[in-house]
Amino acid sequence: MPPFVFNTTKSIQFGAGALGRLSDLVKAAAGTRVMLVTDPGMLATGIVDRARQILAGAGVEVALFSDVEADPPETVVHAATDTARASDVQAVIGLGGGSSLDVAKLVALLAMGREELKSVYGVGNAKGPRLPLILVPTTAGTGSEVTPISIVTTGASEKMGVVSPVLLPDVALLDPELTYGLPPHVTAATGIDAMVHAIEAYASASANNNPLSRMLAIQALQLMGASLLRAVTDGRDTGARADMLLGSMLAGQAFANSPVAAVHALAYPLGGHFHIPHGLSNALVLPHVLRFNAVTAHEAYAALAPHAFPALARLEGQERVAAFCDALARLSRDCGLPQTLRDMKIGQDWLPRLASDAMNQGRLLVNNPRPVTEADALAIYRAAY
């Protein structure tokens, strides 16, 4: 077996009501002064107030930063870091969706004052140390609570990643109850995002594709394939919500070590230029990228298909792969997500620019099971149009 490396979050605490343990975790990991990183939408849910009350009741002082934006730009990271330094915090808590968790990771690193954001972009450039870090996801999608990755929007539209084991948190606190209030369209988009993580991790061309990641990807698809539509249809289906949150985390562990590829590479320009949520961007291109990849990745997709959709076990070979692509597209449609770039009011004249920009995602494209040229990317966008 080829050598591989597998890193993940040191402590994972999962269960309904787990948020109630937050203050004990903070005091054990750090001390009594923390920064809570979140976004304005989370403030409206009441979850942030609950977290602050839990912390205050245990004598923990909280500095709040609630200005995280979707696809966070560098200015947000800098502002949050400045707040953390001014408050002299001893630890950082990220509470919310993937954007809040990504910002929290970088704040924990940069608040130490030893590294600058511009110097840590890329793979392995962030060296640490960092402040103690606890991440609390409120969506079942990004898996950011178990990944060593933070994505930042640079300039007008391009995204860059900071990738380093230093960004893995000390604790991932997963409470399915925090996801009960997610609107159906957010549940759908983040759920498809998580399924993409599992699929791309399993089929990744990375030299670090490994048996642990593949095992986790299979388990993630089994959970999410059976529960996503249920969670979208009934947001308070406790079993579906728990399965989605756990499946998202497992998929996060998988792709944190066997990295994602062309689906994400082609999704990023859609988010950068048109501010389409990341999960929806993935959903729009997913079946078309898989059909393109099926030339070389048919064995991987055929192996995955019945785990996500058990009825596909009766099919074989390329017929099963084609049905897998169709089933993913149908699941997206049944969940109420837009199906085409045209649905998103993207002009056809934008497609060459999107294809050109996708080529900038070299760190992702190198993991794709089939090489992608700019002409290939343009053909995929046209298929998605």
C-alpha positions in Angstrom: 0.0 0.0 0.0 1.4 3.5 -0.9 2.3 5.7 2.1 -0.3 8.3 3.2 -1.0 10.9 5.9 -4.3 11.3 7.6 -4.9 14.3 9.9 -8.1 15.3 11.6 -9.5 17.3 14.5 -8.2 16.1 17.9 -11.6 15.9 19.7 -15.0 15.5 18.1 -18.0 15.9 20.4 -21.4 15.0 18.8 -24.9 14.9 20.1 -28.2 16.8 20.6 -27.6 19.5 23.2 -23.8 19.4 22.9 -23.7 23.2 22.8 -24.3 23.1 26.6 -20.8 21.7 27.0 -19.2 24.8 25.4 -18.1 26.6 28.5 -16.4 23.5 30.0 -14.6 22.9 26.7 -13.4 26.5 26.6 -12.1 26.6 30.1 -10.3 23.3 29.7 -8.7 24.3 26.4 -7.9 28.0 26.9 -9.1 30.1 29.8 -11.7 32.8 30.4 -11.4 35.3 27.5 -12.6 34.1 24.1 -13.6 35.6 20.8 -16.8 34.3 19.2 -16.8 34.6 15.4 -20.1 34.4 13.5 -22.3 36.2 11.0 -25.3 38.6 11.1 -27.7 35.9 10.1 -26.7 33.8 13.1 -27.4 36.6 15.4 -31.1 36.6 14.3 -31.5 32.9 15.2 -30.9 33.2 18.9 -28.1 30.6 18.8 -25.4 33.2 19.4 -27.2 34.5 22.4 -27.5 31.0 23.8 -23.8 30.4 23.3 -22.9 33.7 25.0 -25.2 32.9 28.0 -23.6 29.5 28.4 -20.2 31.1 28.4 -21.1 34.0 30.6 -22.7 31.6 33.1 -19.3 30.0 33.6 -17.5 33.2 33.9 -16.1 33.3 30.4 -15.7 36.8 28.8 -16.8 37.0 25.2 -15.6 39.4 22.5 -18.1 39.1 19.6 -17.2 39.5 16.0 -20.4 39.1 13.9 -19.5 40.6 10.6 -18.5 37.5 8.7 -19.7 37.6 5.0 -20.3 34.7 2.7 -17.2 34.0 0.7 -15.3 36.1 3.2 -12.9 38.7 1.8 -9.5 39.5 3.2 -10.9 42.7 4.8 -13.2 40.6 7.1 -10.3 38.4 8.2 -8.2 41.4 9.0 -11.0 43.1 10.9 -11.7 40.0 12.9 -8.0 39.5 13.7 -7.7 43.1 14.9 -10.7 42.6 17.2 -9.1 39.5 18.7 -5.8 41.2 19.3 -7.5 44.3 20.8 -9.5 42.1 23.2 -6.4 40.0 24.1 -8.4 36.8 23.8 -7.1 33.4 24.9 -9.1 31.3 22.5 -11.3 31.5 19.4 -14.8 29.9 18.8 -16.2 29.7 15.3 -20.0 29.4 15.3 -22.0 29.2 12.1 -21.6 28.0 8.5 -18.4 27.4 6.6 -17.5 31.1 6.2 -17.6 31.7 10.0 -15.5 28.6 10.7 -13.0 29.5 8.0 -12.5 33.0 9.4 -12.2 31.7 13.0 -9.4 29.4 11.9 -7.4 32.3 10.4 -8.1 34.5 13.4 -6.7 31.9 15.7 -3.6 31.7 13.6 -3.1 35.4 12.8 -4.0 36.8 16.2 -0.6 35.4 17.5 1.1 38.1 15.4 3.7 35.8 14.0 2.3 35.4 10.5 0.5 37.5 7.9 -2.4 36.5 5.8 -0.6 37.2 2.5 2.3 34.8 3.5 0.1 31.8 4.4 -1.8 31.2 1.2 -1.1 27.9 -0.4 -0.3 24.5 1.0 1.8 24.1 4.1 2.8 27.8 4.4 1.0 28.4 7.7 3.3 27.2 10.5 1.7 28.3 13.7 1.4 28.4 16.6 -2.2 29.5 16.9 -4.7 30.2 19.7 -6.9 27.3 21.0 -9.7 26.8 18.6 -13.2 25.4 18.9 -15.5 25.1 15.9 -19.3 24.7 16.1 -21.0 24.1 12.7 -24.6 25.1 12.3 -25.0 23.7 8.7 -24.4 20.2 7.4 -22.3 21.0 4.5 -18.7 22.3 4.5 -17.2 20.0 7.0 -14.9 22.9 7.9 -14.8 21.7 11.5 -12.5 18.8 10.5 -10.5 20.3 7.6 -7.2 22.1 7.6 -8.5 24.5 5.0 -9.7 28.1 5.0 -10.9 29.8 1.8 -10.7 33.6 1.3 -11.9 35.8 -1.5 -9.0 37.9 -2.8 -9.5 40.9 -5.0 -12.8 41.2 -6.8 -13.7 37.6 -7.4 -10.8 35.1 -7.1 -10.6 32.7 -4.1 -7.4 31.4 -2.5 -6.9 28.8 0.2 -4.8 28.5 3.3 -4.1 24.8 3.8 -2.2 23.5 6.8 -2.7 21.0 9.6 -2.3 24.0 12.0 -5.8 25.1 11.1 -7.4 21.9 12.4 -9.3 22.9 15.6 -8.8 21.4 19.0 -12.5 20.6 19.3 -15.3 20.1 16.8 -18.6 20.5 18.7 -21.5 19.1 16.6 -25.0 19.6 17.9 -27.8 18.6 15.4 -30.3 20.8 17.2 -28.4 23.9 15.9 -29.4 22.9 12.3 -33.2 22.5 12.9 -33.9 26.0 11.8 -32.0 25.9 8.5 -34.3 26.9 5.6 -34.9 24.2 3.0 -32.8 25.9 0.3 -29.8 26.2 2.6 -30.2 22.6 3.8 -30.3 21.5 0.2 -27.3 23.4 -1.1 -25.1 22.6 1.9 -26.1 19.0 1.7 -25.2 18.7 -1.9 -21.9 20.4 -1.1 -21.2 17.7 1.5 -22.0 14.9 -0.9 -19.6 16.5 -3.5 -16.9 16.4 -0.8 -17.4 12.6 -0.4 -17.6 11.9 -4.1 -14.5 14.0 -5.0 -12.5 12.6 -2.1 -13.2 9.0 -3.1 -12.2 9.5 -6.7 -9.4 12.0 -6.1 -6.2 11.6 -8.1 -4.2 13.0 -5.2 -1.2 10.8 -4.2 -2.7 11.0 -0.7 -6.0 9.3 -1.6 -6.1 6.7 1.1 -8.3 3.9 2.5 -9.5 5.9 5.5 -10.8 8.7 3.3 -12.5 6.3 1.0 -14.1 4.5 3.9 -15.3 7.8 5.4 -16.7 8.9 2.0 -18.7 5.8 1.6 -20.2 6.1 5.1 -20.9 9.8 4.5 -22.8 9.0 1.2 -24.8 6.3 2.9 -26.0 8.7 5.6 -26.6 11.7 3.3 -28.1 9.9 0.4 -30.8 8.6 2.7 -31.5 11.8 4.7 -31.0 14.9 2.6 -34.4 15.0 1.0 -36.0 14.2 4.3 -34.1 17.1 6.0 -35.2 19.4 3.2 -38.8 18.3 3.4 -39.1 18.3 7.2 -36.5 20.5 8.9 -37.3 19.1 12.3 -36.8 15.4 11.3 -34.3 14.8 14.1 -32.9 11.6 12.6 -32.3 13.2 9.2 -30.7 16.3 10.8 -28.3 14.2 12.8 -27.4 12.0 9.9 -26.7 15.0 7.7 -24.5 16.7 10.3 -22.5 13.4 10.9 -22.3 12.7 7.2 -21.0 16.2 6.5 -18.3 15.8 9.1 -17.3 12.4 7.7 -17.1 13.8 4.2 -15.0 16.7 5.6 -12.5 14.2 7.1 -12.4 12.4 3.8 -11.6 15.4 1.6 -9.3 17.0 4.2 -6.9 14.2 3.4 -7.9 13.2 -0.2 -8.5 16.6 -1.7 -11.4 17.8 -3.9 -11.1 18.5 -7.6 -12.8 19.9 -10.7 -16.4 20.3 -9.3 -15.0 22.8 -6.7 -12.6 24.3 -9.3 -15.5 25.1 -11.6 -17.8 26.2 -8.7 -15.5 28.9 -7.4 -15.8 31.3 -10.3 -19.6 31.1 -10.0 -19.3 32.2 -6.4 -16.7 34.8 -7.0 -18.4 36.6 -9.9 -22.1 36.1 -9.1 -22.1 35.5 -5.3 -23.9 32.2 -5.8 -23.6 30.2 -2.5 -20.9 27.7 -2.6 -23.1 24.6 -2.2 -25.4 25.7 -5.0 -22.4 26.5 -7.2 -21.3 22.9 -6.7 -24.7 21.5 -7.4 -25.0 23.4 -10.7 -21.8 21.8 -12.2 -21.8 18.5 -10.3 -23.5 16.1 -12.8 -21.7 17.6 -15.7 -18.2 17.3 -14.2 -19.0 13.7 -13.2 -20.1 12.8 -16.8 -16.9 14.3 -18.1 -14.8 12.4 -15.5 -16.7 9.1 -16.1 -14.3 8.3 -19.0 -11.5 7.6 -16.5 -13.3 7.5 -13.1 -16.1 5.0 -13.9 -14.9 2.4 -11.5 -14.9 4.8 -8.6 -18.3 6.2 -9.4 -19.7 2.7 -10.0 -18.5 1.7 -6.5 -20.0 4.8 -4.9 -23.4 4.8 -6.6 -25.2 2.2 -4.6 -24.1 3.6 -1.3 -25.8 6.9 -2.1 -28.7 5.4 -4.0 -29.2 1.7 -3.1 -31.5 1.1 -6.1 -28.6 1.5 -8.4 -27.0 -1.7 -7.2 -29.1 -3.6 -9.8 -27.2 -1.8 -12.6 -23.6 -2.5 -13.7 -20.7 -0.6 -15.3 -21.3 2.5 -17.3 -25.0 2.1 -17.0 -24.7 2.5 -13.2 -22.4 5.5 -13.6 -24.8 7.2 -15.9 -27.6 6.5 -13.5 -25.5 7.9 -10.6 -25.0 11.2 -12.4 -28.7 11.4 -13.2 -29.7 10.5 -9.7 -27.6 13.3 -8.2 -29.1 15.8 -10.7 -32.6 14.5 -9.8 -31.9 14.8 -6.0 -30.8 18.4 -6.5 -34.0 19.1 -8.5 -36.2 17.3 -5.9 -34.6 19.5 -3.2 -35.8 22.6 -5.0 -32.4 23.9 -6.2 -32.0 25.7 -9.5 -30.7 23.4 -12.2 -28.9 25.6 -14.8 -26.6 28.6 -15.1 -29.4 30.1 -17.1 -31.7 29.8 -14.0 -29.1 32.0 -12.2 -29.3 34.7 -14.8 -25.8 34.2 -16.0 -25.3 35.4 -19.6 -23.9 32.9 -22.1 -21.2 35.4 -22.9 -19.8 34.8 -19.4 -18.9 31.2 -20.0 -15.4 31.7 -21.6 -14.5 34.0 -18.6 -15.6 31.4 -16.2 -13.6 28.7 -17.9 -10.5 30.9 -17.9 -10.9 31.6 -14.2 -11.4 28.0 -13.3 -7.9 27.3 -14.7 -6.5 29.4 -11.8 -7.6 26.6 -9.4 -4.6 24.5 -10.1 -4.4 23.1 -6.5 -7.8 21.6 -7.1 -7.6 20.6 -10.8 -4.5 18.5 -10.1 -6.6 16.2 -8.1 -9.2 15.6 -10.8 -9.3 12.0 -12.1 -9.3 13.3 -15.7 -7.2 16.3 -16.8 -9.2 19.4 -17.5 -8.2 21.9 -20.1 -9.8 25.3 -20.6 -11.7 24.0 -23.5 -13.0 21.2 -21.3 -14.1 23.6 -18.7 -15.9 25.7 -21.2 -17.7 22.6 -22.5 -18.8 21.7 -19.0 -20.1 25.2 -18.4 -22.0 25.0 -21.6 -23.5 21.6 -20.6 -24.6 23.3 -17.3 -26.1 26.3 -19.1 
